[in-house]
Amino acid sequence: MTRVFSGVKPTGHLTLGNYLGAMRQWAEVDQHRSDAVFCVVDLHGMTVDHDPARLRRLTRQTATLLLAAGLDPRLCTVFVQSHVDEHARLSYVLECVATDGEMRRMIQYKEKAARERERGGSVRLSLLTYPVLMAADILAYGAGEVPVGDDQAQHVELARDLAVRFNQRYGHTFVVPRATLPTVAARVMNLQEPASKMGKSDDSGPGIVYLLDEPDAVRKKVMRAVTDSAGEVVYDRAGRPGVTNLLEILAACTGADPERLSADYSSYGALKKDTADAVVDVLRPLQERHRALCADPAYVDGVLREGAARARGMARPTVDAAYRAIGLLPAVAEEPAPAEVPAPGGEVAGAVR
């Protein structure tokens, strides 16, 4: 059975894009057809300036929303990245295989580093190297498939390159993974800036539908979505990005084909209304389950604790094998204390009376 690995960063409140582009497929498809591992990658949340209390809060909220979205700990493994040491152990080994040029070519590094510099801030080294940690996240579990949005495909390619390079230099150790993309809504766009992804770290709130938004807030955001002045509902990603984004969201929520849907509408208002209703309907059961899980924090704690223990058992053999392959001396196990030997007469030698 092919193992699937995917993760989500707790760097902001999860959005409709996270759900339609990834989480729903994890729950409806991936956990049922494979040995699936899903992780809240909290270490990735420290690559830029962050508030520690907010990181902890968002890590827990993200884990709870993954369960609310339908991930079942009886079918898959759900855990927090920092609870499993093998991620950090393997990351340094892979840094010794990766190159500086590879890191600096990563699109997300270029974009995020440019934004940080524009704000007058410094760029953390972890922002440059975190794609290697992402590769470690994947390779530690022998994952064959990595379901991601199209903006993360480059990171999976890096994981593939590092796996192949390591295997060639040091002996076959890693499964070479491949990215899998959802067919619809792989990249939900910002409702106010349809050329940009609906990102959870974005500050443009009016263009982002968050998973925990109230229905009225959802409707307001969708009804105010940017379209264009043409007035005709046409499915055209390049020429009509705003309208196309609405069609793709509606298609993802209803299971329809976005291009065919375009023929059903003669006005933007009707399209927006139906899209808003569809989003509210999709989010309602998730929000109900989230409320129930928040009322039972002990259950969530137990899922994460058991998930981390299971993840360690999966990852440790691969990481230990990578350590041996690259030339690291195995740690010597501590010898057990010698058993007490009875002295003549039945007394324990050295015993004090």
For each residue, the residues with C-beta under 8 A, 3 or more apart:
1: 34 35
2: 34 35 144 145
3: 34 35 36 37 141 142 143 144 145 175
4: 30 34 35 36 37 143 144 145 146 147
5: 36 37 38 39 137 138 141 143 145 146 177
6: 22 26 30 37 38 39 146 147 148
7: 38 39 40 41 44 81 134 137
8: 14 18 22 23 38 39 40 41 62 66
9: 41 42 44 45 200
10: 40 41 42 45 55 58 59 61 62
11: 44 45 48 50 58 200 201
12: 15 58 199 200 201 202
13: 58 61 200 210 211 212
14: 8 18 19 23 61 62 65 200 210 211
15: 12 18 19 188 198 199 200 208 209 210 211
16: 19 20 188 198 208 209 210 211 249 279 283
17: 20 21 149 185 187 188 189 197 198 199 200
18: 8 14 15 21 22 23 200 211
19: 14 15 16 22 23 24 69 211 282 283 286
20: 16 17 24 182 184 185 188 249 252 253 282
21: 17 18 149 182 185 186 187 188
22: 6 8 18 19 25 26 147 148 149 182
23: 8 14 18 19 26 27 65 66 69 71
24: 19 20 27 28 69 70
25: 22 28 29 30 147 182
26: 6 22 23 29 30 31 36 38 66 69 70 71 76 147
27: 23 24 30 31 69 70 71 72
28: 24 25 32 70
29: 25 26 32 33
30: 4 6 25 26 27 33 34 36 76 145 147
31: 26 27 34 36 38 71 72 75 76
32: 28 29 75
33: 29 30
34: 1 2 3 4 30 31 145
35: 1 2 3 4
36: 3 4 5 26 30 31 75 76 77
37: 3 4 5 6 76 77 141 143 311 314
38: 5 6 7 8 26 31 66 71 76 77 78 79
39: 5 6 7 8 78 79 80 81 137 311
40: 7 8 10 59 62 63 66 79 80 81
41: 7 8 9 10 44 45 81 134 137
42: 9 10 45 46 55 59 80 81 82
43: 46 81 82 87 88 133
44: 7 9 11 41 47 81 130 133 134
45: 9 10 11 41 42 50 55 58 59
46: 42 43 50 55 126
47: 44 112 124 126 127 130
48: 11 112 116 124 127
49: 121
50: 11 45 46 54 55
51: 54 55
52: 55 56
53: 56 57
54: 50 51 57 58
55: 10 42 45 46 50 51 52 58 59
56: 52 53 59 60
57: 53 54 60 61
58: 10 11 12 13 45 54 55 61 62
59: 10 40 42 45 55 56 62 63 80
60: 56 57 63 64 300
61: 10 13 14 57 58 64 65
62: 8 10 14 40 58 59 65 66
63: 40 59 60 66 67 78 80 300 303 304
64: 60 61 67 68 290 293 294 300
65: 14 23 61 62 68 69 211 212 286 290
66: 8 23 26 38 40 62 63 69 71 78
67: 63 64 70 71 73 78 289 293 300 303
68: 64 65 286 287 289 290 293
69: 19 23 24 26 27 65 66 286 289
70: 24 26 27 28 67
71: 23 26 27 31 38 66 67 75 76 78
72: 27 31 75 76
73: 67 76 77 78 303 306 307
74:
75: 31 32 36 71 72
76: 26 30 31 36 37 38 71 72 73
77: 36 37 38 73 307 310 311 314
78: 38 39 63 66 67 71 73 303 304 307
79: 38 39 40 83 84 304 307 308 310 311
80: 39 40 42 59 63 83 84 304 308
81: 7 39 40 41 42 43 44 84 87 137
82: 42 43 87
83: 79 80 304 308 311
84: 79 80 81 87 308 311 312 315
85: 88 89 312
86: 89 90 140 311 312 315 316 318 319
87: 43 81 82 84 90 91 133 136 137 140 315
88: 43 85 91 92 133 136
89: 85 86 92 93 319 323
90: 86 87 93 94 136 139 140 315 318 319 322
91: 87 88 94 95 129 132 133 135 136
92: 88 89 95 96
93: 89 90 96 97 136 319 322 323 326
94: 90 91 97 98 132 135 136 139 162 166
95: 91 92 98 129 132
96: 92 93 326
97: 93 94 162 165 166 169
98: 94 95 102 103 132 135 158 162
99: 102 103
100: 103 104
101: 104 105
102: 98 99 105 106 158 161
103: 98 99 100 106 109 128 129 131 132
104: 100 101 109 110 128
105: 101 102 110
106: 102 103 109 110 131 154 155 158
107: 110 111 151 154
108: 111 112 131 151 154 155
109: 103 104 106 112 113 127 128 131
110: 104 105 106 107 113 114
111: 107 108 114 115
112: 47 48 108 109 115 116 127
113: 109 110 116 117 123 127 128
114: 110 111 117 118
115: 111 112 118 119
116: 48 112 113 119 121 122 123 127
117: 113 114 120 121 123
118: 114 115
119: 115 116
120: 117
121: 49 116 117
122: 116
123: 113 116 117 127 128
124: 47 48 127 128
125: 128 129
126: 46 47 129 130 133
127: 47 48 109 112 113 116 123 124 130
128: 103 104 109 113 123 124 125
129: 91 95 103 125 126 132 133
130: 44 47 126 127 133 134
131: 103 106 108 109 134 135 155 158
132: 91 94 95 98 103 129 135 136 158 162
133: 43 44 87 88 91 126 129 130 136 137
134: 7 41 44 130 131 137 138 155 158 159
135: 91 94 98 131 132 138 139 155 158 159 162 163
136: 87 88 90 91 93 94 132 133 139 140
137: 5 7 39 41 81 87 133 134 140 141
138: 5 134 135 141 143 146 156 159 177
139: 90 94 135 136 142 143 159 162 163 174 175 177 318
140: 86 87 90 136 137 314 315 318 319
141: 3 5 37 137 138 311 314 315 318
142: 3 139 174 175 314 318
143: 3 4 5 37 138 139 146 175 177
144: 2 3 4 175 177 178
145: 2 3 4 5 30 34 177 178 179 180
146: 4 5 6 138 143 156 159 177 178 179 180
147: 4 6 22 25 26 30 179 180 181 182
148: 6 22 152 153 155 156 179 180 181
149: 17 21 22 152 153 181 186 187 197
150: 153 181 186 187
151: 107 108 154 187 197
152: 148 149 155 156 179
153: 148 149 150 156 157 179 181
154: 106 107 108 151 157 158
155: 106 108 131 134 135 148 152 158 159
156: 138 146 148 152 153 159 160 177 178 179
157: 153 154 160 161 179
158: 98 102 106 131 132 134 135 154 155 161 162
159: 134 135 138 139 146 155 156 162 163 177
160: 156 157 163 164 176 177 178
161: 102 157 158 164 165
162: 94 97 98 132 135 139 158 159 165 166
163: 135 139 159 160 166 167 174 175 176 177
164: 160 161 167 168 176
165: 97 161 162 168 169
166: 94 97 162 163 169 170 173 174 322 325 326
167: 163 164 170 171 172 173 174 176
168: 164 165
169: 97 165 166
170: 166 167 173 322 325 326 327
171: 167 325
172: 167
173: 166 167 170 318 321 322 325
174: 139 142 163 166 167 318 322
175: 3 139 142 143 144 163
176: 160 163 164 167
177: 5 138 139 143 144 145 146 156 159 160 163
178: 144 145 146 156 160
179: 145 146 147 148 152 153 156 157
180: 145 146 147 148
181: 147 148 149 150 153 186
182: 20 21 22 25 147 185 186
183: 186
184: 20 248 251 252 258
185: 17 20 21 182 188 248 249 251 252
186: 21 149 150 181 182 183
187: 17 21 149 150 151 197
188: 15 16 17 20 21 185 197 198 245 248 249 252
189: 17 193 194 195 196 197 198 241 245
190: 193 194 196 197 198 199 202 204 207 208
191: 194 198 206 207 208 209 221 222 224 225 226 242 245
192: 204 206 207 224 225 226
193: 189 190 196 204 207 226
194: 189 190 191 225 226 241 242 244 245
195: 189 241
196: 189 190 193 199 202
197: 17 149 151 187 188 189 190 202
198: 15 16 17 188 189 190 191 202 207 208 209
199: 12 15 17 190 196 202 208
200: 9 11 12 13 14 15 17 18 208 210
201: 11 12
202: 12 190 196 197 198 199 207 208
203:
204: 190 192 193 207 208
205: 208
206: 191 192 221 224
207: 190 191 192 193 198 202 204 221 225 226
208: 15 16 190 191 198 199 200 202 204 205 221
209: 15 16 191 198 213 218 221 222 279
210: 13 14 15 16 200 213
211: 13 14 15 16 18 19 65 283 286 287 290
212: 13 65 287 290
213: 209 210 217 218 221 283
214: 217 218
215: 218 219 280 283 284
216: 219 220
217: 213 214 220 221
218: 209 213 214 215 221 222 276 279 280 283
219: 215 216 222 223 276 277 280
220: 216 217 223 224
221: 191 206 207 208 209 213 217 218 224 225
222: 191 209 218 219 225 246 272 275 276 279
223: 219 220 272 273 276
224: 191 192 206 220 221
225: 191 192 194 207 221 222 242 245 246 272 275
226: 191 192 193 194 207 242
227: 240 242 243 246 268
228: 240 242 243
229:
230: 234 240
231: 267 268
232:
233: 243 247 262 265 266 267 268 271
234: 230 239 240 243 262
235: 240 243 244 247 258 259 261 262
236: 239 240 243 244
237: 240 241 244
238: 241
239: 234 236
240: 227 228 230 234 235 236 237 243 244
241: 189 194 195 237 238 244 245
242: 191 194 225 226 227 228 245 246
243: 227 228 233 234 235 236 240 246 247 262 268 271
244: 194 235 236 237 240 241 247 248 258
245: 188 189 191 194 225 241 242 248 249
246: 222 225 227 242 243 249 250 271 272 275
247: 233 235 243 244 250 251 258 259 261 262 271
248: 184 185 188 244 245 251 252 258
249: 16 20 185 188 245 246 252 253 275 278 279
250: 246 247 253 254 256 258 261 271 274 275 278
251: 184 185 247 248 254 255 256 257 258 261
252: 20 184 185 188 248 249
253: 20 249 250 275 278 279 281 282
254: 250 251 278
255: 251
256: 250 251 260 261
257: 251 260 261
258: 184 235 244 247 248 250 251 261 262
259: 235 247 262
260: 256 257 263 264
261: 235 247 250 251 256 257 258 264 265
262: 233 234 235 243 247 258 259 265
263: 260
264: 260 261
265: 233 261 262 268 270 271 274
266: 233 270
267: 231 233 270 271
268: 227 231 233 243 265 271 272
269: 272 273
270: 265 266 267 273 274
271: 233 243 246 247 250 265 267 268 274 275
272: 222 223 225 246 268 269 275 276
273: 223 269 270 276 277
274: 250 265 270 271 277 278
275: 222 225 246 249 250 253 271 272 278 279
276: 218 219 222 223 272 273 279 280
277: 219 273 274 280 281
278: 249 250 253 254 274 275 281 282
279: 16 209 218 222 249 253 275 276 282 283
280: 215 218 219 276 277 283 284
281: 253 277 278 284
282: 19 20 253 278 279 286
283: 16 19 211 213 215 218 279 280 286 287
284: 215 280 281 287 288
285: 288 289
286: 19 65 68 69 211 282 283 289 290
287: 68 211 212 283 284 290 291
288: 284 285 291 292
289: 67 68 69 285 286 292 293
290: 64 65 68 211 212 286 287 293 294
291: 287 288 294 295
292: 288 289 295 296
293: 64 67 68 289 290 296 299 300
294: 64 290 291 297
295: 291 292
296: 292 293 299 300
297: 294 300 301
298: 301 302
299: 293 296 302 303
300: 60 63 64 67 293 296 297 303 304
301: 297 298 304 305
302: 298 299 305 306
303: 63 67 73 78 299 300 306 307
304: 63 78 79 80 83 300 301 307 308
305: 301 302 308 309
306: 73 302 303 309 310
307: 73 77 78 79 303 304 310 311
308: 79 80 83 84 304 305 311 312
309: 305 306 312 313
310: 77 79 306 307 313 314
311: 37 39 77 79 83 84 86 141 307 308 314 315
312: 84 85 86 308 309 315 316
313: 309 310 316
314: 37 77 140 141 142 310 311 317 318
315: 84 86 87 90 140 141 311 312 318 319
316: 86 312 313 319 320
317: 314 320 321
318: 86 90 139 140 141 142 173 174 314 315 321 322
319: 86 89 90 93 140 315 316 322 323
320: 316 317 323 324 330
321: 173 317 318 324 325
322: 90 93 166 170 173 174 318 319 325 326
323: 89 93 319 320 326 328 330
324: 320 321 328 330
325: 166 170 171 173 321 322
326: 93 96 166 170 322 323
327: 170
328: 323 324
329:
330: 320 323 324
331:
332:
333:
334:
335:
336:
337:
338: 341
339:
340: 348 349
341: 338 348 349
342: 346 347 348 349
343: 346 347 348 349 350 351
344:
345:
346: 342 343
347: 342 343 351
348: 340 341 342 343 351
349: 340 341 342 343
350: 343
351: 343 347 348
352:
353:
